[in-house]
Amino acid sequence: MHKGTWKNFERTVATFFGGKRTPLSGMSNAIQKGDVIHPDFFIEAKMRNDKNVGFVRIWNAYKEQKKAFPEKTIIIKIANILLFEYKDFEGYLEGKRNIKSVALKSKPIQALYEKTTREAENENRLPIIALKVMSRKGWLIGIERKNIEKVKKWLQQHKG
């Protein structure tokens, strides 16, 4: 994967949440831990290629549901994590609640979210993950249900 590809994804995620990409993210001397500099959110943005079976399986499950139920907000549930395609997430925050949810299991995604949560707690920020399969359009946002209203409030106040 060309490093500009994942950097662009991190920039996209940062812009969506009103932050900036962390230069040298993942390095111990980074400005702030996480892939996005943000005052309230701890955001990890992970892009994987088509060979990453776990990411592809989750993405394909989302796309299958979206194709079958195009008018609905699709939510993939993995343990306590809700995964939304970013456009569906915006609609959900705006009150569109015509929902189709699917429960799946994914130890790698659950482990990523748990790690992100631990790091977020150390910095007193809310954990969010963003997931993208390299060759696919769109990306998923992962967040716990208990944090959705906090994220909604922040975005309304700061993104307008």
Contacts in CASP RR format, 6 or more apart in sequence:
PFRMAT RR
TARGET T0000
AUTHOR 0000-0000-0000
METHOD contacts of the structure
MODEL  1
MHKGTWKNFERTVATFFGGKRTPLSGMSNAIQKGDVIHPDFFIEAKMRND
KNVGFVRIWNAYKEQKKAFPEKTIIIKIANILLFEYKDFEGYLEGKRNIK
SVALKSKPIQALYEKTTREAENENRLPIIALKVMSRKGWLIGIERKNIEK
VKKWLQQHKG
1 47 0 8 1.000
1 49 0 8 1.000
1 134 0 8 1.000
5 47 0 8 1.000
5 134 0 8 1.000
6 45 0 8 1.000
6 47 0 8 1.000
7 21 0 8 1.000
9 45 0 8 1.000
9 47 0 8 1.000
9 130 0 8 1.000
9 132 0 8 1.000
9 139 0 8 1.000
10 21 0 8 1.000
10 22 0 8 1.000
10 25 0 8 1.000
10 35 0 8 1.000
10 36 0 8 1.000
10 45 0 8 1.000
11 21 0 8 1.000
12 139 0 8 1.000
13 35 0 8 1.000
13 36 0 8 1.000
13 43 0 8 1.000
13 45 0 8 1.000
13 130 0 8 1.000
13 139 0 8 1.000
14 20 0 8 1.000
14 21 0 8 1.000
14 35 0 8 1.000
14 36 0 8 1.000
14 37 0 8 1.000
14 38 0 8 1.000
14 43 0 8 1.000
14 45 0 8 1.000
16 86 0 8 1.000
17 36 0 8 1.000
17 38 0 8 1.000
17 41 0 8 1.000
17 43 0 8 1.000
17 128 0 8 1.000
17 155 0 8 1.000
18 38 0 8 1.000
18 158 0 8 1.000
18 159 0 8 1.000
19 36 0 8 1.000
19 37 0 8 1.000
19 38 0 8 1.000
20 36 0 8 1.000
20 37 0 8 1.000
20 38 0 8 1.000
21 35 0 8 1.000
21 36 0 8 1.000
21 37 0 8 1.000
22 30 0 8 1.000
22 31 0 8 1.000
22 32 0 8 1.000
22 33 0 8 1.000
22 34 0 8 1.000
22 35 0 8 1.000
22 36 0 8 1.000
22 37 0 8 1.000
23 30 0 8 1.000
23 31 0 8 1.000
24 30 0 8 1.000
24 31 0 8 1.000
25 34 0 8 1.000
25 35 0 8 1.000
26 33 0 8 1.000
26 34 0 8 1.000
26 35 0 8 1.000
31 37 0 8 1.000
32 38 0 8 1.000
32 123 0 8 1.000
33 42 0 8 1.000
33 119 0 8 1.000
33 122 0 8 1.000
33 123 0 8 1.000
34 42 0 8 1.000
34 43 0 8 1.000
34 44 0 8 1.000
34 119 0 8 1.000
35 43 0 8 1.000
35 44 0 8 1.000
35 45 0 8 1.000
36 43 0 8 1.000
36 45 0 8 1.000
38 125 0 8 1.000
39 125 0 8 1.000
40 125 0 8 1.000
40 126 0 8 1.000
40 150 0 8 1.000
40 154 0 8 1.000
41 120 0 8 1.000
41 125 0 8 1.000
41 126 0 8 1.000
41 127 0 8 1.000
41 128 0 8 1.000
41 151 0 8 1.000
41 154 0 8 1.000
42 116 0 8 1.000
42 119 0 8 1.000
42 120 0 8 1.000
42 123 0 8 1.000
42 125 0 8 1.000
42 126 0 8 1.000
42 127 0 8 1.000
42 128 0 8 1.000
43 128 0 8 1.000
43 129 0 8 1.000
43 130 0 8 1.000
44 112 0 8 1.000
44 115 0 8 1.000
44 116 0 8 1.000
44 127 0 8 1.000
44 128 0 8 1.000
44 129 0 8 1.000
44 130 0 8 1.000
45 129 0 8 1.000
45 130 0 8 1.000
45 132 0 8 1.000
46 55 0 8 1.000
46 112 0 8 1.000
46 129 0 8 1.000
46 130 0 8 1.000
46 131 0 8 1.000
46 132 0 8 1.000
47 131 0 8 1.000
47 132 0 8 1.000
47 133 0 8 1.000
47 134 0 8 1.000
48 55 0 8 1.000
48 56 0 8 1.000
48 131 0 8 1.000
48 132 0 8 1.000
48 133 0 8 1.000
48 134 0 8 1.000
49 133 0 8 1.000
49 134 0 8 1.000
49 135 0 8 1.000
50 56 0 8 1.000
50 133 0 8 1.000
50 134 0 8 1.000
50 135 0 8 1.000
52 133 0 8 1.000
54 106 0 8 1.000
54 108 0 8 1.000
54 109 0 8 1.000
55 109 0 8 1.000
55 131 0 8 1.000
55 133 0 8 1.000
56 133 0 8 1.000
57 104 0 8 1.000
57 106 0 8 1.000
58 76 0 8 1.000
58 78 0 8 1.000
58 83 0 8 1.000
58 104 0 8 1.000
58 106 0 8 1.000
58 109 0 8 1.000
58 131 0 8 1.000
58 140 0 8 1.000
59 131 0 8 1.000
59 133 0 8 1.000
59 136 0 8 1.000
59 140 0 8 1.000
61 76 0 8 1.000
61 102 0 8 1.000
61 104 0 8 1.000
62 74 0 8 1.000
62 76 0 8 1.000
62 83 0 8 1.000
62 85 0 8 1.000
62 140 0 8 1.000
63 136 0 8 1.000
65 72 0 8 1.000
65 74 0 8 1.000
65 76 0 8 1.000
65 100 0 8 1.000
65 102 0 8 1.000
66 74 0 8 1.000
66 85 0 8 1.000
69 100 0 8 1.000
71 98 0 8 1.000
72 98 0 8 1.000
72 99 0 8 1.000
72 100 0 8 1.000
73 84 0 8 1.000
73 88 0 8 1.000
73 91 0 8 1.000
73 92 0 8 1.000
73 96 0 8 1.000
73 97 0 8 1.000
73 98 0 8 1.000
73 99 0 8 1.000
73 100 0 8 1.000
74 84 0 8 1.000
74 85 0 8 1.000
74 88 0 8 1.000
74 99 0 8 1.000
74 100 0 8 1.000
74 101 0 8 1.000
74 102 0 8 1.000
75 82 0 8 1.000
75 83 0 8 1.000
75 84 0 8 1.000
75 88 0 8 1.000
75 92 0 8 1.000
75 99 0 8 1.000
75 100 0 8 1.000
75 101 0 8 1.000
75 102 0 8 1.000
76 82 0 8 1.000
76 83 0 8 1.000
76 101 0 8 1.000
76 102 0 8 1.000
76 104 0 8 1.000
76 140 0 8 1.000
77 83 0 8 1.000
77 101 0 8 1.000
77 102 0 8 1.000
77 103 0 8 1.000
77 104 0 8 1.000
78 103 0 8 1.000
78 104 0 8 1.000
78 105 0 8 1.000
78 106 0 8 1.000
78 109 0 8 1.000
78 110 0 8 1.000
78 113 0 8 1.000
79 105 0 8 1.000
79 110 0 8 1.000
79 113 0 8 1.000
80 144 0 8 1.000
80 145 0 8 1.000
81 109 0 8 1.000
81 110 0 8 1.000
81 113 0 8 1.000
81 129 0 8 1.000
81 142 0 8 1.000
81 143 0 8 1.000
81 144 0 8 1.000
82 142 0 8 1.000
82 143 0 8 1.000
82 144 0 8 1.000
82 145 0 8 1.000
82 148 0 8 1.000
83 109 0 8 1.000
83 131 0 8 1.000
83 140 0 8 1.000
83 141 0 8 1.000
83 142 0 8 1.000
84 92 0 8 1.000
84 140 0 8 1.000
84 141 0 8 1.000
84 142 0 8 1.000
84 143 0 8 1.000
85 138 0 8 1.000
85 139 0 8 1.000
85 140 0 8 1.000
85 141 0 8 1.000
86 130 0 8 1.000
86 138 0 8 1.000
86 139 0 8 1.000
86 140 0 8 1.000
86 141 0 8 1.000
87 138 0 8 1.000
89 141 0 8 1.000
92 99 0 8 1.000
92 148 0 8 1.000
93 148 0 8 1.000
93 151 0 8 1.000
93 152 0 8 1.000
93 155 0 8 1.000
109 129 0 8 1.000
109 131 0 8 1.000
112 129 0 8 1.000
113 127 0 8 1.000
113 129 0 8 1.000
113 142 0 8 1.000
116 127 0 8 1.000
116 128 0 8 1.000
116 129 0 8 1.000
117 127 0 8 1.000
117 144 0 8 1.000
119 127 0 8 1.000
120 126 0 8 1.000
120 127 0 8 1.000
121 127 0 8 1.000
126 143 0 8 1.000
126 147 0 8 1.000
126 150 0 8 1.000
126 151 0 8 1.000
127 143 0 8 1.000
127 144 0 8 1.000
127 147 0 8 1.000
128 141 0 8 1.000
128 142 0 8 1.000
128 143 0 8 1.000
128 147 0 8 1.000
128 151 0 8 1.000
129 141 0 8 1.000
129 142 0 8 1.000
129 143 0 8 1.000
130 139 0 8 1.000
130 140 0 8 1.000
130 141 0 8 1.000
130 142 0 8 1.000
131 139 0 8 1.000
131 140 0 8 1.000
131 142 0 8 1.000
132 138 0 8 1.000
132 139 0 8 1.000
132 140 0 8 1.000
143 151 0 8 1.000
END
